[in-house]
Amino acid sequence: MTVVVEMEGVTKLFGQKRAVKNVSLKIVKGSAAALLGPNGAGKTTSIAMMLGLTHPTRGRVQLFGGDPSSPQQHVRLGVMLQGVSVPDRLSVLETINLFRGFYSHPLSLDRLLVASGLEGDARVMASKLSGGKMRRLQFALALAGDPEVLFLDEPTVGMDVTSRRKFWDELREFIAAGKTLLLTTHDLQEADMVADRVIVMNDGEIVADDAPERIKMEFAGRQISFVVQSDIDPQRFKMLPHVIEVKMAGRQITLRTTDSDTLLRTLILDQWDISDIQVTGGGLEDAFVRLTSEAGALI
């Protein structure tokens, strides 16, 4: 497998503040990886080092096997970061064509307008776009050079539902073409939907790195939900075997458990006054919360 991005024993300090601590990872060609973590976890700093925008204090970072800051590497990338402005006094069409001119083999203007859903806004001044449409324009600019790899940082912020669906359709097409995606997002549903690998960072370190389904199975556990038929103190459920967490919404109780079979058997044999029992797997959000709030106990 071809390695696109590699970090080996990387630590990054800003004065006395440690942003990243001894991180090692590889992103291979054709994969779709989501880099997740709470604010301050080290995601943005890690991405900046991968792109050559900053350098590690210790360790090694490579992009396509070379220096991440090299212009020869950058022409193979598409990057969509937050807080990026566009040139003044240019229309959407002119802005896209400006960026197309930076590359020897760019995608066509029509293809980029369709990919971003901005066909009807081609003549609009780019600076006048709404927040959601500005993100769509930035997506078009990231695709302008027909990149081998896309780096996306919170890409759908401000987009409406229709725009988000179109965006993810385009991204699936990009991945299906054998290209590589590295995504950072706070929308865990989106990460679960598009990524074949999830990397979770907390306090500058990687606390999980695996396929989404495996992370959910290992860290989210399973859930048993049911409706209580009488006045039962929900605290009593915390005393049952293998219960990690108890959630209550009206008469609906949800128990997160490390062993759903044993817990379900206990509920039935002890004749708890419950009905409408459902057993489901925990979601990526449940796994994320456990990983980032209990990381010290899991590392």
Beta strands, then each sheet from edge to edge (+ up, - down):
strand 1: 3-14
strand 2: 17-28
strand 3: 32-36
strand 4: 58-63
strand 5: 77-80
strand 6: 149-153
strand 7: 180-184
strand 8: 197-202
strand 9: 205-210
strand 10: 222-228
strand 11: 243-249
strand 12: 252-257
strand 13: 274-281
sheet 1: 2+ 1- 4+
sheet 2: 5+ 6+ 7+ 3+ 8+ 9-
sheet 3: 11+ 12- 10+ 13-
end
